[in-house]
Amino acid sequence: MSGSTIGKIFTVTTWGESHGAAIGAVLDGVPAGIKLSEEDFFEDMSRRRPSDDKVSTKRKESDTVRIMSGVYNGVTLGTPISLMIVNEDQHSPSYNNLEHTYRPGHADFTYDCKYGVRDHRGGGRSSGRETAARVAAGVVAKKILAPLGVTFESVPVLREDIPAGDSVGGTVSLCIKNIPAGLGEPVFDKLDGLLSRALMSVGAVKAVEIGDGVKVSEALGSENNDEFTVVDGKIVTKTNHCGGILGGISTGGDILIKAHIKPTPSISLPQNTVTDGAESTVLEIKGRHDISIVKRVAPVLEAMCALVLADELLVNMSARMSNVISFYKE
């Protein structure tokens, strides 16, 4: 399976299945000298874990992150960092009736079309369980960004009227502050394109808006353009309809993103479907599933943005010859 790696200089490869022994990530290109301990992962991993509210799955995982390599005496070595999260609470028998049945809204059918074989227990690699590894990797990315004062704020919003046995979606609004101007490339690797691709790689995300998003299609140019001004000797925009990105390159203003999250596809209501033998059947999904993942997906989206931004921060160091000269002549 290709496509499990993101990044150019700071690269992340996730591995593992929902009901396997463990999941994890291998990070390469992490600069040496960053303080990192297993305790650093606790906060963001806790945000992604199921809570005790009425909309979260009852699957209980501690999501304890173990650092297997790349760190010595609490400091990154500049070598590959391997992170491992043991799966502790799989109930694989709950999925026995799904071995030959395609769940509506899931990747079961498309996985069979592509590979001819799939792990039906919890969805394997297509499970939201895989995102725990992304959050762990995102913690390291945030460590790279933190010295620049970069912060992440996310606001999840979901519907409150939830019919019994059904599920709901929602939105997550992200505000990323203190990103330096100049990140991103002007053609195929536009920063908004990289961020959108990273966010859309999360299975639950079905649409991404940057800045004013879809509202720009109804705006006049005079309304949508962000005029420039100078504040405390610094060039800034008066408004931020662009969401902190112009021409695919960061402006130095807040990066504003809204991600739209689909309803969780695993619902307990009866659904019409077919088997891999093309026989019609009615499916009632058993097991433990989220009614909504909107709140839990917020730290995942932060992590994906952090991975992109940390990588682009390192890539951008090669944009000017003066950067190279100043580095080696320090």
N, C-alpha and C positions, 0 to 999 in steps of 0.2 A: 504494500500500500504506500503510494507516494502521497505527498501533500500534507505530511504531519509536521513540517518545519516552517517556521516563519522567521524573517529577518535576513539581513545582509552581513553585517559585522557581528552584531549581538543576535545570535540565532537561538531559537528554542524549538526543541522537538519533544512532543508529548508522546507517551506510550501507555499501553495497558487498556484493558476492557472493564466494563462495569462490574462484572462478576468474576473477574480474574483475581489472582492473589494480591495484586497491587496495581497502582497506576503511578505515573510520575512524569518527570521532564528532565531533559538534558540541556543545559545552557552552555553555549560556547561564546567566546568573545567578551566575557565579563571582565572588566578591568581589574587588575590586582589592587589590593589595598582597601577594599570595602569591608567594613565591619558587618558580619553576618552570623547570626546564630539561629538555632531552631525556634527559639522563643519569638523571633521577629515575624514568624509566619502566623502566629496565633490569631491576631486581630482580624486580618482579612479572611483567613480560612474560617473563622467563626461566623463571619457575616454571610458566607456562602452556604454554611451548613444549615440543615433544616432546623427551624425554630419550633417552639411549642404552640405557635398560632394555628388557626383552623385551616390554613391553606397549604401547609407544608407536609411533605411526605413523612411517614413515621420511621423511615429508615434512619438509623442512628449511626453515624460514623464520627469518630473523634477527629479525623482528618489531620492527624499528627504528621508533620513533615519531618522526614529524616534526611539530613545532608550526608550523602554517601561519598562525595569527593569534591575537590576544588576549594576546600576551606581548611585552614590550619590555624590553630590558636585564635579562632574567631575572626579571621581575616581571609578574604578571597585571594587565591594564589594566581589568578589569571589563567588557570587551566579549566577544563570543562567541569561544570558543577552538575552533579547528578542528585536529583531530589526524588524521594520515594514516599508514597502514601499507601499504607496497607489498607486493603478493603476488609472491614471487620464485620459487616452486618448484611451480607448477601442472603437473600431467600430465593435461591434459584428454582426450587420446585414450584414456586408461584407462577413461573413462566413456562411450565411443561406444555400447556395447551397452545402455546404460541410457536412451537417448533416448526410447524408447517402452515401457520396461518399468518396472513399479512395484516398488521394493525393499521387502520386508517390514520393518516397524519404522521406516520413513522417512516423510517428509512428501510423497513424490512424488504419491501418489494424491489426498491432500487438497488439495495445491496446484493440481492440475488441476481438481478439483471447484470450487475457489474462483475461480481466475483464468483457467483455460482455456489457460494457457501457463506454462511453467516453464523454468528453467535447470537442465538435468540434470547439468551439470558440477560434481560435488562437492556438489550439493544447493542451490546458490545461497545465498539468505538463510537457509535452514533449516540450513545447515552449522554445525558447531561452530566453524568458522573465524571466524564473526561475533563470537564471544565475545572475540577479541583486542581488539576495539574497546571492549568493556565493561571489560576489565581496564585499558586505558589511561585510560578515563574514571574508573575507580575510584581510580587513583593521585591524581588531582586531588581527588576527594572525601576521600581520606585526608588530604590536605594541609589541608583545611578542618577536619577532626576532630583532627588531631595536636596543636594547641596546647592542647586540653583533656585531653590524655593518653590519648586513646582508642587502644586497641590491638586487633589481631585475631589470634587463634590458631585454626588449623584443623588437624584431624587426619583424614586420609583412611585408610580401611580397606577393603581389597578382598580377595576370595577369592584364594587362592593356587593352587588346583587348576584349571588352565585347560586343557581338552581342545584338542587341535590343531584349528585352523581355527575355533574358537569364540571367544566373548568373555565377560566377566564384569562385573558391576556392583559396588556397594559403598555405603558411607556416608561422609559428611564431617561431622564434628562441629565446630561453630564456637563459640568463646567470645569475646565482645566486651566488653572491660573499660572502665570509666570513662565510660560513657554517662551524661550528666546525667539526673536524674529530670525527668519532665514532658513528654517527647517523645511525640507521637502524639495522636490525637483519639479521643474516647470512643465514636463511633458507626461510621460507614462507613470512616473512615480510622484504625482502630486500628493501632498500631505493629506488632503481630504479624501483622495482616492485610496491611499494606503490605510487610513483610519477606517473608511467605510468597508474596505475588503476585510480588514481584521475583525470588525464588529459583525459583518455578515457571515463570518466563519463560525459564529456561535449559532447553533442550530435553531434556537428559538427566535432569533432576530429576523424579521421579514422586511424591514425598511429602515433606512438611516437618513436623517436630515442634518445638514450642517448649517449653522446660523439660522436664517429665516426659513430655510428649507423650502417646502412646497409653496410657501406664501410668495416667493419671489416671482412665480409665474403670473401673479395678479398685480405685481407692483410696477410702478413707473421707474425709469432709470434714476430720476431725481429723488425718488423715495428709497431706492435700494442702495445707491452709492453711499459709501461711508466717507465723508469729508475728512481731510487731514487737518490737524492743528498741532500746536506745540504746548506741552504741559511740563513745567519744571525742566525745560531744556530738552525734552524728549519728544520725538515725533510720534503721535498717536492718532487714532481715528476718533472722531466725535461720537460716532455710533458704532454698532458692531453687527450690522446685518449679515456680514460675510462670515461671522462665526470665527474670527481670528485667523482666517486663511484667505489670501488673495493670490490668484495665479498659481495655486498649488503650493504656495510657500507661506509659512506662518508670519503673521504681522507683529507678534509680540503681545497682542491683545488676548483676552480670554477665548479659548477654543470652546465653542458651544455646539453640543451634539444632542440630538434626540433619537433614541432607538425605539422601534416599535416591536413589541414582543407578542408572539402568537399565544393563543390558549394552549395549555399543556395538552398534548394529543392523547395521553392515557386517561380515559374517562371510564367510569363504571357503567354507564348507560349502554344498552344493547346497540350494536352497530353491525350493519351489513358489510360483509367482506368476502374474500375468496381465499382458498388455500393455494399452496404452491403447485397443487395438482389441478388448478382451475375449477375447483368445486365451490359452489356458493355455500356460505355458512353465516351464522349470526354469532358475533363475538361479544363476550362480556369479560372485560379485562379485570383480573384479580391482582392482588399484590398491593404495595404501598406506593402511592403516587401523589405528587403535588397537585393541588387544585389550581394554584398559580405559582409560577416561578419568578414573577417580576421582581420581588424584593431580593431574592437570592441571586438573580442574574446581575444585579448592579455591580458587585465587586468583580464579576467576570468581565464586564464591559470596561471597567476601570483598568483591569489587568491588561486587556487587549490594547487599549490606548497607550498604556505605559510601555508595553513591548515595542510598539511602533515608534513612539517618541524617543525612547532610550536609544534605539537603533539609529534613528535619523540624527540624533545628537552626535553620535560617533561618526556617522557617514559625513555629516556636515563639516567635520574638522578638515576634510580633504578638499573643500570647495575653493580655497584660496591658497596660493603659494605662500603668502605671508603667514598663514597658520602653520605651515610646515617649517618654515624658517624660524619662527618664534619658538616653536616646540623644541627644535634641535639645538638652538643657540641660547637656550635659557641658562 
